[in-house]
Amino acid sequence: MIKSLWVNLPVKNVKNSKDFFTKIGFQLNLKHGVRDDSACFMVGDDNFIIMFFEKPLFEDFVATSVADSRSGSEVLFSFDAESAEEVDDFAKKVVEAGGTLYAAPGYKDGWMYGCGFIDLDGQRWNILHMDLGKMPLG
């Protein structure tokens, strides 16, 4: 049986990524090792694991080259927020940490409040507060 799911991402500079993701509230996880070319974070109540590997190490793991995340995107990482205020606070932290908002905080479809951001390596993320009571059904 599968115990957990980890997301692994390539980065140019692990130190810069550690600084960025710590500033926006990710919890550094030292339980899974401490290396200069990788970093492990736990995210959310369920302690979802995200690993960052410097590009050469990541390419060694996946046995292929890394795509250019600045010219396209294959995945969007989403976080669930408890409130619209949490989304606003998170957006401020992202900008202060050196990230870029590609979608400012705001409402979408009348039941989702969120924003989208780009990390230091061009990966796209978003954080959403969803009012499921207003979500259209069917």
C-alpha positions in Angstrom: 0.0 0.0 0.0 1.3 3.5 -0.8 2.1 5.4 2.3 2.5 8.9 0.9 3.0 11.0 -2.2 6.0 13.4 -2.5 6.5 16.1 -5.1 10.0 16.5 -6.4 11.1 19.6 -8.2 14.3 20.9 -9.9 15.7 24.2 -8.7 18.8 26.2 -9.8 19.9 27.0 -6.3 18.8 25.0 -3.2 19.9 27.7 -0.7 17.7 30.4 -2.5 14.8 28.0 -2.7 15.1 27.1 1.0 15.1 30.8 1.9 12.1 31.5 -0.4 9.9 28.6 0.8 10.7 29.2 4.4 9.7 32.8 4.1 6.3 31.9 2.7 5.7 29.4 5.5 6.9 26.0 4.4 8.4 23.9 7.2 11.9 22.6 6.5 12.0 18.8 7.2 15.4 17.7 8.3 14.2 14.2 9.0 14.8 13.2 5.4 18.4 14.3 5.3 20.5 17.5 5.0 22.4 18.0 1.9 23.7 21.1 0.0 22.0 20.0 -3.3 18.5 19.2 -2.0 15.9 20.3 0.6 12.8 18.7 2.0 9.7 20.6 3.2 6.5 19.6 4.9 3.4 21.5 3.9 -0.1 21.6 5.4 -1.8 19.7 8.2 -1.1 16.4 6.6 2.6 17.2 6.2 2.7 16.8 2.5 6.3 16.4 1.3 7.9 18.6 -1.3 11.5 18.0 -2.2 13.7 20.4 -4.1 16.8 19.1 -6.0 19.4 21.1 -7.8 19.0 20.6 -11.5 21.9 18.1 -12.0 20.8 15.9 -9.2 17.2 16.0 -10.3 18.2 15.1 -13.9 20.1 12.2 -12.5 17.0 10.9 -10.7 14.6 11.3 -13.7 17.2 10.2 -16.4 16.2 13.1 -18.7 16.7 16.8 -18.9 14.5 19.4 -17.1 12.0 21.3 -19.2 12.1 25.1 -19.2 9.4 26.1 -16.7 9.5 29.7 -17.8 8.2 29.0 -21.3 5.5 26.5 -20.4 3.9 24.6 -17.5 2.9 21.0 -17.1 1.6 21.2 -13.5 0.0 23.7 -11.2 0.4 23.2 -7.4 -2.5 24.3 -5.4 -2.9 24.9 -1.6 -6.2 25.1 0.3 -6.5 28.3 2.4 -8.8 28.6 5.4 -9.9 32.2 4.5 -9.6 35.0 2.0 -7.4 36.8 4.5 -5.0 33.9 4.5 -4.7 34.1 0.7 -4.0 37.8 1.0 -1.3 37.3 3.7 0.3 34.5 1.6 0.4 36.7 -1.5 2.3 39.4 0.5 4.8 36.8 1.8 5.4 35.5 -1.7 6.2 39.0 -3.1 8.3 39.9 0.0 10.3 36.6 -0.5 11.1 37.4 -4.1 8.3 35.5 -5.9 6.0 36.9 -8.6 2.2 37.0 -8.6 0.8 36.0 -12.0 -2.8 36.4 -10.6 -3.5 38.9 -7.9 -5.8 37.8 -5.1 -9.4 37.9 -6.1 -12.7 36.0 -6.6 -13.3 33.5 -9.4 -16.7 32.1 -10.2 -18.2 33.6 -7.0 -17.0 30.8 -4.7 -13.2 30.7 -5.0 -10.9 33.4 -3.7 -7.2 32.9 -4.6 -4.0 34.0 -6.2 -1.3 32.5 -8.3 2.4 32.9 -8.0 5.7 31.9 -9.6 8.6 30.7 -7.5 12.2 31.5 -8.1 12.6 28.7 -10.6 9.4 29.5 -12.7 7.2 26.9 -11.1 3.5 28.0 -10.9 1.5 27.6 -7.7 -1.8 28.9 -6.4 -3.6 29.2 -3.1 -7.4 29.1 -2.9 -10.1 29.6 -0.3 -13.1 27.7 -1.6 -16.6 28.4 -0.2 -18.0 25.0 -1.0 -21.5 26.2 0.1 -21.5 28.4 -3.0 -20.0 25.9 -5.4 -22.3 25.1 -8.3 -23.3 21.5 -8.4 -24.0 19.2 -11.3 
